[in-house]
Amino acid sequence: MSPELKRRIVSGVVMAAVVLAATWVGGLAFRLLAAAISLLIYFEWSTITKLTEKNFTGNLVAWVGIILLAANIAFGDADMSMPLLSGLAVTMALIVVVGGGTWWLPAGVVYSGLSGVAFGAIREGGFSGLAAILFVFTVVWATDILAYFVGRALKGPKLAPRISPGKTWSGAIGGTVSAIIAGLLLTLGLFGKVSAWIIVLALVLSVASQIGDLFESFIKRRFGVKDSSKLIPGHGGVMDRVDGLVFACFAVFLLTLAYGPLTGRAGVTVGNFLFGL
């Protein structure tokens, strides 16, 4: 076994242990994980897009804002996270409009900030929150794993050759089908029943996950980098590992936000939304 493969295995086991432990414990442990993900994603985003060189002052303000947002995700009022993120995004946009700079600045704030906010919010709500985050993990992992193997086995037309030449339509479809099956099996195991609604959700989250994967591939290709960073030995960076996951989290979190006002049910958790609890 090569040293590189050993590093990859060890770091993968450590990552899985930390994530699963924080997921099981929930509460502060999971909120700290969500806050850390937000900070690390912004670090990688700002490095890839060279924000310090292009807009030093704006990037400094963004760092202050992201740190405050991360602190609120971990220790503050969850209901304040979206207003804080919205205010920070508007501030960054105004800095670009008034003082010039690059739109990668507000884009990075939204991407990294929403990653932490959505990830943390999904786990809220006791058992329903645990079920919700496990559902998201299951759908995303099933999509990634089966898309890879089905794509390699069947090959066929490329999904987005200019962005990610290795991805195929057969892999994308295979990943989505497997995600639906995995989501149904998890829901059946947790609640003893399934519904057409779970199929729709698994489909939406699987597609969102694949869009997230392509989005990160686009960013890296746009700036000519292979990995988002070298923070994780043998794996690259945090963005490399959570690209599909964060887009799936975006989807379920934003759908839950829309569901509350549309149905007149205030304070609906993601778990309640997903499983009709």
C-alpha positions as CSV (number, residue, x, y, z in Angstrom):
1,M,0.0,0.0,0.0
2,S,1.4,3.4,-1.0
3,P,2.0,6.1,1.6
4,E,-0.5,8.3,-0.3
5,L,-3.2,5.7,-0.1
6,K,-2.5,5.2,3.6
7,R,-2.9,8.9,4.3
8,R,-6.1,8.9,2.3
9,I,-7.5,6.0,4.3
10,V,-6.5,7.3,7.7
11,S,-7.8,10.8,7.0
12,G,-11.0,9.4,5.6
13,V,-11.6,7.3,8.7
14,V,-10.9,10.3,11.0
15,M,-13.2,12.5,9.0
16,A,-16.0,9.9,9.1
17,A,-15.6,9.3,12.8
18,V,-15.8,13.1,13.6
19,V,-18.8,13.7,11.3
20,L,-20.7,10.7,12.5
21,A,-20.0,11.3,16.2
22,A,-21.1,15.0,15.9
23,T,-24.2,13.8,13.9
24,W,-25.1,11.3,16.6
25,V,-24.6,13.7,19.5
26,G,-26.2,16.7,17.8
27,G,-26.6,20.0,19.7
28,L,-23.4,22.0,20.2
29,A,-21.2,19.4,18.7
30,F,-23.0,19.4,15.4
31,R,-23.3,23.2,15.4
32,L,-19.6,23.5,15.9
33,L,-19.1,21.2,12.9
34,A,-21.4,23.3,10.8
35,A,-19.6,26.5,11.8
36,A,-16.2,25.0,11.0
37,I,-17.4,23.9,7.6
38,S,-18.6,27.4,6.9
39,L,-15.2,28.9,7.9
40,L,-13.1,26.4,6.0
41,I,-15.2,26.7,2.8
42,Y,-14.7,30.5,2.8
43,F,-11.0,30.0,3.4
44,E,-10.8,27.7,0.4
45,W,-13.1,29.9,-1.8
46,S,-11.1,33.1,-1.0
47,T,-7.9,31.3,-1.8
48,I,-9.0,29.8,-5.1
49,T,-10.6,33.0,-6.3
50,K,-7.6,35.1,-5.0
51,L,-9.9,37.5,-3.1
52,T,-7.0,39.0,-1.0
53,E,-5.3,40.1,-4.2
54,K,-8.4,41.4,-5.9
55,N,-10.2,43.0,-3.0
56,F,-8.2,43.0,0.2
57,T,-10.5,45.3,2.2
58,G,-13.7,43.6,1.1
59,N,-12.2,40.2,1.9
60,L,-11.2,41.4,5.3
61,V,-14.8,42.6,6.0
62,A,-16.1,39.3,4.7
63,W,-13.9,37.4,7.0
64,V,-15.2,39.4,10.0
65,G,-18.7,38.7,8.9
66,I,-18.2,35.0,8.3
67,I,-16.6,34.6,11.7
68,L,-19.5,36.3,13.4
69,L,-22.0,34.2,11.4
70,A,-20.1,31.0,12.4
71,A,-20.2,32.1,16.0
72,N,-23.9,32.6,15.8
73,I,-24.3,29.1,14.1
74,A,-22.4,27.5,17.0
75,F,-23.5,29.5,20.0
76,G,-26.2,32.0,19.0
77,D,-29.9,32.2,17.9
78,A,-30.5,30.0,14.9
79,D,-33.3,32.3,13.8
80,M,-30.8,35.1,13.4
81,S,-28.5,33.2,11.0
82,M,-30.3,34.0,7.8
83,P,-30.8,37.7,8.6
84,L,-27.1,37.9,9.4
85,L,-26.2,36.1,6.2
86,S,-28.5,38.3,4.1
87,G,-27.1,41.5,5.7
88,L,-23.5,40.3,5.0
89,A,-24.3,39.4,1.4
90,V,-25.9,42.8,0.8
91,T,-22.9,44.5,2.4
92,M,-20.5,42.6,0.2
93,A,-22.5,43.4,-2.9
94,L,-22.5,47.1,-2.0
95,I,-18.7,47.0,-1.5
96,V,-18.3,45.6,-5.1
97,V,-20.8,48.1,-6.6
98,V,-19.4,51.2,-4.9
99,G,-15.7,50.4,-4.6
100,G,-15.2,47.9,-7.4
101,G,-13.7,44.4,-7.1
102,T,-15.0,41.0,-8.0
103,W,-18.4,39.4,-7.6
104,W,-16.7,36.3,-6.4
105,L,-16.6,38.1,-3.1
106,P,-20.4,38.2,-2.3
107,A,-20.7,34.8,-4.1
108,G,-18.2,33.3,-1.7
109,V,-20.0,34.7,1.4
110,V,-23.3,33.3,0.3
111,Y,-21.9,29.9,-0.6
112,S,-19.9,29.4,2.6
113,G,-22.4,31.1,4.9
114,L,-25.4,29.2,3.6
115,S,-23.4,26.0,3.8
116,G,-23.0,26.4,7.5
117,V,-26.5,27.7,8.2
118,A,-28.2,25.0,6.2
119,F,-26.1,22.1,7.5
120,G,-26.6,23.2,11.1
121,A,-30.4,23.7,10.7
122,I,-31.0,20.2,9.3
123,R,-29.9,18.5,12.5
124,E,-32.2,20.5,14.7
125,G,-35.2,18.8,16.3
126,G,-34.1,15.7,18.2
127,F,-34.8,12.4,16.5
128,S,-36.4,14.1,13.5
129,G,-33.3,16.1,13.0
130,L,-31.1,13.1,13.2
131,A,-33.3,11.3,10.7
132,A,-33.2,14.3,8.4
133,I,-29.4,14.6,8.3
134,L,-29.1,10.8,7.8
135,F,-31.5,11.0,4.9
136,V,-29.4,13.8,3.3
137,F,-26.2,11.8,3.9
138,T,-27.7,8.7,2.5
139,V,-29.0,10.3,-0.7
140,V,-25.8,12.2,-1.4
141,W,-23.5,9.2,-0.7
142,A,-25.6,6.8,-2.7
143,T,-25.6,9.3,-5.6
144,D,-21.8,9.8,-5.5
145,I,-20.9,6.1,-5.2
146,L,-23.3,4.6,-7.7
147,A,-22.8,7.5,-10.2
148,Y,-19.1,6.6,-10.2
149,F,-19.6,2.9,-10.7
150,V,-22.5,3.0,-13.1
151,G,-20.8,5.7,-15.2
152,R,-17.6,3.6,-15.4
153,A,-19.5,0.5,-16.3
154,L,-21.9,1.9,-18.9
155,K,-20.0,5.0,-20.1
156,G,-22.0,6.8,-22.9
157,P,-22.6,10.5,-23.5
158,K,-20.9,13.0,-21.3
159,L,-23.0,15.0,-18.8
160,A,-21.0,18.2,-18.9
161,P,-17.7,17.6,-20.9
162,R,-16.5,21.2,-20.6
163,I,-16.8,21.2,-16.8
164,S,-16.2,17.6,-15.7
165,P,-15.2,15.3,-18.6
166,G,-15.4,12.2,-16.5
167,K,-19.1,12.4,-15.7
168,T,-21.7,10.7,-17.9
169,W,-25.5,10.7,-18.2
170,S,-25.6,7.0,-17.4
171,G,-23.7,7.7,-14.1
172,A,-26.0,10.6,-13.3
173,I,-29.2,8.6,-13.9
174,G,-27.7,5.6,-12.0
175,G,-26.8,7.7,-9.1
176,T,-30.2,9.3,-8.9
177,V,-32.0,5.9,-9.1
178,S,-29.8,4.5,-6.3
179,A,-30.3,7.6,-4.2
180,I,-34.1,7.1,-4.4
181,I,-33.8,3.4,-3.4
182,A,-31.4,4.3,-0.5
183,G,-33.7,7.1,0.7
184,L,-36.7,4.8,0.6
185,L,-34.9,2.0,2.5
186,L,-33.6,4.5,5.2
187,T,-37.1,6.0,5.7
188,L,-38.7,2.5,5.9
189,G,-36.1,1.5,8.5
190,L,-36.6,4.6,10.6
191,F,-40.3,5.0,10.4
192,G,-41.7,1.7,9.1
193,K,-43.4,3.4,6.1
194,V,-42.6,5.3,2.9
195,S,-44.5,7.5,0.5
196,A,-44.3,9.1,-3.0
197,W,-43.1,12.3,-1.2
198,I,-39.9,10.6,-0.2
199,I,-39.2,9.6,-3.8
200,V,-39.7,13.2,-4.9
201,L,-37.4,14.5,-2.1
202,A,-34.7,11.9,-2.9
203,L,-34.9,12.8,-6.6
204,V,-34.6,16.6,-5.8
205,L,-31.7,16.1,-3.4
206,S,-29.8,13.8,-5.7
207,V,-30.1,16.2,-8.6
208,A,-29.0,19.1,-6.3
209,S,-26.0,17.0,-5.2
210,Q,-24.9,16.5,-8.7
211,I,-25.3,20.1,-9.6
212,G,-23.2,21.0,-6.6
213,D,-20.5,18.6,-7.8
214,L,-20.5,20.2,-11.2
215,F,-20.5,23.7,-9.7
216,E,-17.3,23.0,-7.7
217,S,-15.7,21.5,-10.8
218,F,-16.6,24.7,-12.7
219,I,-14.9,26.8,-10.0
220,K,-11.7,24.8,-10.0
221,R,-11.6,24.7,-13.8
222,R,-12.3,28.4,-14.0
223,F,-9.3,29.2,-11.7
224,G,-7.0,26.4,-12.9
225,V,-6.7,24.4,-9.6
226,K,-6.9,20.6,-9.1
227,D,-8.0,20.6,-5.5
228,S,-9.8,23.3,-3.4
229,S,-6.9,23.0,-0.9
230,K,-4.6,20.5,0.8
231,L,-6.3,20.6,4.2
232,I,-7.3,16.9,4.1
233,P,-4.3,14.6,3.5
234,G,-5.0,12.5,0.4
235,H,-8.4,14.1,-0.2
236,G,-7.8,17.7,-1.2
237,G,-9.9,20.3,0.5
238,V,-13.2,20.6,2.4
239,M,-15.0,21.9,-0.7
240,D,-13.8,18.8,-2.6
241,R,-15.5,16.5,0.0
242,V,-18.8,18.4,0.6
243,D,-19.6,20.0,-2.8
244,G,-22.6,17.8,-3.5
245,L,-23.6,17.7,0.2
246,V,-23.9,21.4,0.6
247,F,-26.1,21.8,-2.5
248,A,-28.4,19.1,-1.2
249,C,-28.4,20.9,2.2
250,F,-29.2,24.1,0.3
251,A,-32.2,22.5,-1.4
252,V,-33.8,20.9,1.6
253,F,-33.2,23.9,3.9
254,L,-34.6,26.5,1.4
255,L,-37.6,24.2,0.6
256,T,-38.3,24.0,4.4
257,L,-38.1,27.8,4.7
258,A,-40.6,28.2,1.8
259,Y,-42.9,25.5,3.3
260,G,-43.5,27.3,6.6
261,P,-45.0,30.5,5.2
262,L,-46.9,28.7,2.4
263,T,-48.6,26.4,4.9
264,G,-49.0,28.8,7.8
265,R,-46.8,26.5,10.0
266,A,-44.3,28.6,11.8
267,G,-41.1,27.0,13.2
268,V,-41.2,23.9,11.0
269,T,-37.9,21.9,11.3
270,V,-36.3,20.2,8.3
271,G,-37.2,16.8,9.9
272,N,-40.8,17.7,10.1
273,F,-40.8,18.9,6.5
274,L,-39.1,15.8,5.2
275,F,-41.1,13.2,7.0
276,G,-44.4,15.0,7.6
277,L,-44.0,14.9,11.4
